[in-house]
Amino acid sequence: QVQLVESGGGLVQPGGSLRLSCAASGSIRSIAVMGWYRQAPGKQREFVATITNGGRTNSADSVRGRFTISRDNAKNTVYLQMNSLKPEDTALYYCNARTITTLHYWGQGTQVTVSS
């Protein structure tokens, strides 16, 4: 089992920045990939960014160049630095961990609202 706890969401004006954190605990050694997904009201959950144990990253076209995913293995924590935020980035952001056996674990979500 893997437990994930997100933090760092909030209300920010367009053009602003936020940094999300996701702390993992439990069966840490089983995690192969960690990432972020988001779900806006009335829409399906969508991929935002992922990072592998080796540090390889991938991100959605809609956030590339504005969002950066990183991880601190010593703290078992993944971060999502979000810059140049837009109103369309407003969503509930979920942390995800995928294990080497392709099990998926999810955090409870943290709300990001971009509004003036």
C-alpha positions as CSV (number, residue, x, y, z in Angstrom):
1,Q,0.0,0.0,0.0
2,V,1.0,3.5,-0.8
3,Q,-0.4,6.6,0.9
4,L,-0.2,10.0,-0.8
5,V,-0.9,13.4,0.8
6,E,-1.1,16.5,-1.3
7,S,-0.7,20.1,-0.2
8,G,-0.1,23.6,-1.7
9,G,-3.3,24.3,-3.5
10,G,-5.1,27.6,-3.2
11,L,-6.4,30.7,-4.9
12,V,-4.1,32.6,-7.2
13,Q,-4.5,35.4,-9.8
14,P,-3.9,34.7,-13.4
15,G,-0.2,34.9,-14.2
16,G,0.6,33.8,-10.6
17,S,2.4,30.7,-9.3
18,L,1.8,27.9,-6.9
19,R,3.8,24.8,-5.9
20,L,2.1,21.6,-5.1
21,S,3.6,18.9,-2.9
22,C,2.8,15.2,-2.7
23,A,4.4,13.2,0.2
24,A,4.4,9.4,-0.3
25,S,4.5,6.8,2.5
26,G,4.1,3.1,2.9
27,S,5.5,0.8,0.2
28,I,7.8,3.5,-1.3
29,R,10.1,1.0,-2.9
30,S,7.3,-0.3,-5.1
31,I,6.7,3.1,-6.8
32,A,8.0,3.4,-10.4
33,V,6.3,6.6,-11.5
34,M,4.7,9.5,-9.7
35,G,2.7,12.2,-11.3
36,W,-0.1,14.8,-11.2
37,Y,-3.5,14.7,-12.8
38,R,-6.3,17.2,-12.6
39,Q,-10.1,17.3,-12.9
40,A,-12.1,20.4,-13.6
41,P,-15.8,20.6,-12.8
42,G,-17.8,18.7,-15.4
43,K,-14.7,17.3,-17.1
44,Q,-12.8,14.1,-17.0
45,R,-9.6,13.7,-15.0
46,E,-6.7,14.5,-17.3
47,F,-2.9,13.9,-17.2
48,V,-0.7,16.8,-16.2
49,A,2.8,15.5,-15.7
50,T,4.8,12.4,-14.5
51,I,8.3,11.7,-13.3
52,T,10.0,8.3,-13.2
53,N,12.4,7.0,-10.5
54,G,15.2,7.9,-12.9
55,G,14.0,11.4,-13.2
56,R,12.5,11.2,-16.7
57,T,9.6,13.6,-17.0
58,N,6.6,14.0,-19.3
59,S,4.0,16.6,-19.3
60,A,0.8,17.6,-21.2
61,D,1.0,20.0,-24.0
62,S,-1.3,22.4,-22.2
63,V,1.1,22.9,-19.3
64,R,4.5,22.3,-21.0
65,G,6.8,25.3,-20.5
66,R,4.7,26.5,-17.5
67,F,4.6,23.6,-15.1
68,T,7.6,21.7,-13.9
69,I,7.5,18.3,-12.0
70,S,10.4,17.3,-9.8
71,R,11.0,14.9,-6.9
72,D,13.1,14.7,-3.8
73,N,13.8,11.0,-3.2
74,A,15.2,11.6,0.3
75,K,11.8,13.1,1.3
76,N,9.7,10.8,-0.8
77,T,8.0,13.9,-2.2
78,V,7.0,15.0,-5.6
79,Y,6.5,18.7,-6.5
80,L,4.6,20.5,-9.2
81,Q,5.8,24.0,-9.8
82,M,3.1,25.9,-11.6
83,N,3.9,29.3,-13.2
84,S,1.9,31.6,-15.5
85,L,-1.3,30.1,-14.2
86,K,-4.4,30.6,-16.3
87,P,-8.1,30.4,-15.3
88,E,-8.4,27.1,-17.3
89,D,-5.8,25.6,-14.9
90,T,-8.5,25.7,-12.2
91,A,-9.1,22.1,-11.1
92,L,-8.7,19.6,-8.3
93,Y,-5.2,18.3,-8.6
94,Y,-4.5,14.7,-7.7
95,C,-1.2,13.0,-7.0
96,N,-0.7,9.6,-8.5
97,A,1.8,6.8,-7.8
98,R,2.2,3.8,-10.1
99,T,3.9,0.8,-8.8
100,I,6.2,-1.6,-10.6
101,T,3.2,-4.0,-10.8
102,T,1.1,-1.2,-12.4
103,L,-1.1,-0.6,-9.4
104,H,-2.3,3.0,-9.1
105,Y,-2.7,5.0,-5.9
106,W,-4.3,8.4,-5.6
107,G,-4.2,11.2,-3.1
108,Q,-7.3,13.0,-1.9
109,G,-6.7,16.0,-4.2
110,T,-5.9,19.7,-3.6
111,Q,-7.9,22.5,-5.1
112,V,-6.2,25.1,-7.4
113,T,-8.3,28.1,-8.3
114,V,-7.0,30.7,-10.8
115,S,-9.2,33.8,-10.7
116,S,-9.0,37.6,-10.4
